[in-house]
């Protein structure tokens, strides 16, 4: 399930023009959040005839309240956390404080806990890469961070970065990598990233190479399948216990 608050029913405006400002779901009152999650969950389950088990937040906006709502609906896995990346500078509602800040979140799976329920967070595969000292110095002179964030997400120019993520995951003995791509990016003009047929052909060539290399050491699986493996294996992991401000934290 993937929800964008400004066009997911029930439509209850938060700003003067939600279609323009694109407010984050976490900026709405909790009851509105609950109503929207319930509506979309029920609709998807009715259409596809199966329980919704995994979720990614629209515009990566997630918090303890959102996790608690998902647990109430029986979700098993979420993949909204983008480790090392803050979205605070990306506005939602004009009167809001921006998106979620995942700078200090772990880059490995952890549990959200609430009243005996738990939701497995499976962070997006993002590698914090620190180049050489000289390159870091040049980047700082240009006003850029000294490090780069490498995503397992194709943009037509980062095949080498994605292959580096696979190799790093093996060296660090990570048991998963998470690939990210919008379905609309698979056609020309479906996104700002791939606007031409030639760019789409490059994308498919990159995907063929990436999946060929990944298949040597990884097997495909859904988020719910991965979460079930964690539950059945009782793999130790950090916990996050939702609570009031100042009372929540990792354990």
C-alpha positions as CSV (number, residue, x, y, z in Angstrom):
1,X,0.0,0.0,0.0
2,X,1.3,3.4,-1.0
3,X,-0.7,6.5,0.0
4,X,-0.5,10.2,-1.0
5,X,-2.6,12.2,1.4
6,X,-3.7,15.0,-0.9
7,X,-5.7,12.7,-3.3
8,X,-6.5,9.7,-1.2
9,X,-10.1,9.6,0.2
10,X,-11.7,10.7,2.3
11,X,-10.7,14.1,1.0
12,X,-10.4,16.5,3.9
13,X,-8.3,19.5,2.9
14,X,-5.5,20.5,5.2
15,X,-4.3,23.6,3.2
16,X,-5.7,26.2,0.9
17,X,-4.8,23.9,-2.0
18,X,-3.7,20.4,-1.2
19,X,-3.2,19.5,-4.9
20,X,-0.6,22.2,-5.1
21,X,1.1,22.0,-1.7
22,X,1.1,18.1,-1.4
23,X,0.9,17.9,2.4
24,X,2.4,14.8,4.0
25,X,0.0,12.4,5.6
26,X,1.8,12.8,8.9
27,X,0.8,16.5,8.9
28,X,-2.9,15.6,9.1
29,X,-4.7,14.9,12.4
30,X,-4.4,11.3,13.5
31,X,-8.1,10.5,12.9
32,X,-7.8,11.7,9.3
33,X,-4.6,9.6,8.9
34,X,-6.6,6.6,10.2
35,X,-9.5,7.2,7.9
36,X,-7.3,7.5,4.8
37,X,-5.3,4.4,5.7
38,X,-8.5,2.4,6.4
39,X,-10.1,3.5,3.2
40,X,-7.2,2.7,0.9
41,X,-6.4,-0.6,2.7
42,X,-10.0,-1.8,2.4
43,X,-10.2,-0.8,-1.2
44,X,-7.0,-2.6,-2.2
45,X,-8.0,-5.7,-0.3
46,X,-11.5,-5.7,-1.9
47,X,-10.1,-5.3,-5.4
48,X,-7.2,-7.8,-5.2
49,X,-8.8,-10.3,-2.8
50,X,-5.8,-10.5,-0.5
51,X,-4.6,-9.0,2.8
52,X,-2.3,-5.9,2.5
53,X,0.9,-6.7,4.4
54,X,3.5,-4.2,3.2
55,X,3.6,-0.4,2.9
56,X,5.7,2.5,1.8
57,X,4.7,6.1,2.7
58,X,4.0,8.7,0.1
59,X,7.0,11.1,-0.2
60,X,8.8,9.0,2.4
61,X,6.9,10.7,5.3
62,X,6.6,8.3,8.3
63,X,6.5,8.5,12.1
64,X,5.4,6.6,15.2
65,X,1.8,7.4,14.7
66,X,1.8,6.1,11.2
67,X,3.5,2.9,12.3
68,X,0.9,2.4,15.0
69,X,-2.0,2.8,12.5
70,X,-0.4,0.3,10.2
71,X,0.0,-2.2,13.1
72,X,-3.7,-1.7,13.9
73,X,-4.5,-2.9,10.3
74,X,-2.3,-5.9,10.5
75,X,0.6,-4.7,8.3
76,X,3.8,-6.7,8.7
77,X,6.4,-4.6,6.9
78,X,7.2,-1.0,6.1
79,X,9.9,0.4,3.8
80,X,9.6,4.2,4.2
81,X,12.8,4.9,6.1
82,X,15.6,6.3,3.9
83,X,18.7,6.1,6.2
84,X,21.2,9.0,6.2
85,X,18.6,11.2,4.4
86,X,16.5,14.0,5.8
87,X,13.5,15.4,4.0
88,X,13.1,18.4,6.3
89,X,14.0,20.8,3.5
90,X,11.3,19.3,1.3
91,X,8.0,21.2,2.1
92,X,4.6,19.6,2.5
93,X,2.0,22.0,3.9
94,X,3.2,25.6,3.8
95,X,2.7,25.8,7.5
96,X,4.4,22.5,8.3
97,X,8.0,21.7,9.2
98,X,8.9,19.6,6.1
99,X,9.3,15.8,5.8
100,X,10.8,13.1,8.0
101,X,14.4,13.2,9.1
102,X,16.0,9.8,8.9
103,X,19.6,11.0,9.4
104,X,20.1,9.1,12.6
105,X,18.0,6.0,11.8
106,X,19.7,2.6,11.3
107,X,20.3,1.3,7.8
108,X,19.4,-2.3,8.8
109,X,16.0,-3.7,9.7
110,X,14.4,-2.9,13.1
111,X,11.0,-3.4,14.8
112,X,8.4,-0.7,15.5
113,X,6.7,-1.9,18.8
114,X,3.3,-0.9,20.3
115,X,1.2,-2.8,22.8
116,X,2.5,-6.3,21.9
117,X,2.3,-5.6,18.1
118,X,5.3,-5.1,15.9
119,X,6.0,-3.8,12.4
120,X,9.3,-4.6,10.7
121,X,11.0,-1.6,9.2
122,X,13.1,-2.6,6.2
123,X,15.1,0.6,5.3
124,X,15.8,1.5,1.7
125,X,19.3,0.4,0.6
126,X,21.2,3.7,0.8
127,X,25.0,3.7,1.2
128,X,26.8,6.6,2.7
129,X,29.9,6.8,0.6
130,X,32.9,9.0,1.6
131,X,35.2,9.7,-1.3
132,X,38.9,10.5,-1.0
133,X,40.1,13.4,1.1
134,X,40.8,15.6,-1.9
135,X,37.4,14.9,-3.4
136,X,35.7,15.6,-0.1
137,X,37.5,18.9,0.1
138,X,36.4,19.9,-3.4
139,X,32.8,19.0,-2.7
140,X,32.9,21.2,0.5
141,X,34.3,24.1,-1.5
142,X,31.4,23.7,-3.9
143,X,29.0,23.8,-0.9
144,X,28.1,20.1,-1.2
145,X,28.3,17.5,1.6
146,X,31.6,15.7,1.9
147,X,29.9,12.4,1.4
148,X,27.5,11.0,-1.2
149,X,24.4,9.0,-0.7
150,X,24.2,6.0,-3.1
151,X,20.7,4.6,-3.7
152,X,19.8,1.2,-5.3
153,X,17.7,3.3,-7.6
154,X,18.5,3.7,-11.3
155,X,18.8,7.2,-12.8
156,X,20.5,6.3,-16.1
157,X,23.9,7.4,-14.9
158,X,24.6,5.3,-11.8
159,X,25.0,1.6,-12.8
160,X,28.5,1.6,-11.2
161,X,27.1,3.0,-8.0
162,X,24.4,0.3,-7.9
163,X,26.8,-2.5,-8.5
164,X,29.0,-1.0,-5.8
165,X,26.1,-1.2,-3.4
166,X,25.6,-4.9,-4.2
167,X,29.3,-5.6,-3.6
168,X,29.3,-3.6,-0.3
169,X,26.2,-5.5,0.9
170,X,28.0,-8.8,0.4
171,X,31.2,-7.6,2.1
172,X,29.2,-6.2,5.1
173,X,27.2,-9.5,5.2
174,X,23.9,-7.7,4.8
175,X,21.0,-10.2,4.1
176,X,19.1,-8.0,1.7
177,X,19.2,-5.1,-0.7
178,X,16.1,-3.1,-1.6
179,X,15.6,-1.9,-5.2
180,X,13.5,1.2,-5.8
181,X,11.8,2.3,-9.0
182,X,8.4,3.9,-9.9
183,X,6.5,1.9,-12.5
184,X,5.9,5.1,-14.4
185,X,9.7,5.4,-14.9
186,X,9.6,2.4,-17.3
187,X,8.1,4.4,-20.1
188,X,9.4,7.5,-21.9
189,X,8.1,10.7,-20.3
190,X,6.6,8.9,-17.4
191,X,9.0,10.7,-15.1
192,X,11.5,13.6,-15.2
193,X,14.3,11.1,-15.0
194,X,13.6,9.2,-18.2
195,X,12.0,11.4,-20.8
196,X,13.1,9.8,-24.1
197,X,13.0,6.4,-25.6
198,X,16.8,6.3,-25.7
199,X,16.9,6.9,-22.0
200,X,14.4,4.0,-21.4
201,X,16.7,1.7,-23.5
202,X,19.6,2.7,-21.3
203,X,17.5,2.0,-18.2
204,X,16.6,-1.5,-19.4
205,X,20.3,-2.3,-20.2
206,X,21.3,-1.1,-16.7
207,X,18.5,-3.2,-15.2
208,X,19.6,-6.3,-17.1
209,X,23.2,-5.9,-15.9
210,X,22.1,-5.1,-12.3
211,X,19.8,-8.1,-12.0
212,X,22.2,-10.4,-13.7
213,X,24.9,-9.5,-11.1
214,X,22.4,-9.6,-8.2
215,X,21.1,-13.0,-9.1
216,X,24.5,-14.5,-8.4
217,X,24.1,-13.9,-4.7
218,X,20.5,-12.7,-4.0
219,X,17.1,-14.2,-4.4
220,X,14.0,-12.1,-5.1
221,X,11.3,-11.8,-2.5
222,X,8.5,-9.6,-1.3
223,X,8.7,-7.4,1.8
224,X,6.1,-9.5,3.6
225,X,8.2,-12.7,2.8
226,X,11.2,-11.0,4.3
227,X,9.3,-10.0,7.4
228,X,8.0,-13.5,7.9
229,X,11.5,-14.8,7.8
230,X,12.5,-12.4,10.5
231,X,9.5,-13.4,12.6
232,X,10.1,-17.1,12.2
233,X,13.8,-16.9,12.7
234,X,13.5,-14.5,15.7
235,X,16.4,-12.5,14.2
236,X,17.6,-10.0,16.8
237,X,17.1,-6.4,15.8
238,X,16.8,-2.9,17.2
239,X,13.3,-1.8,18.4
240,X,11.5,1.5,18.2
241,X,8.7,2.0,20.6
242,X,6.2,4.6,19.6
243,X,5.2,7.0,22.3
244,X,4.8,10.6,23.1
245,X,7.3,13.2,22.2
246,X,10.4,12.7,24.3
247,X,9.5,9.2,25.2
248,X,10.1,7.3,22.0
249,X,13.5,5.9,21.1
250,X,15.5,3.0,19.9
251,X,16.4,0.1,22.2
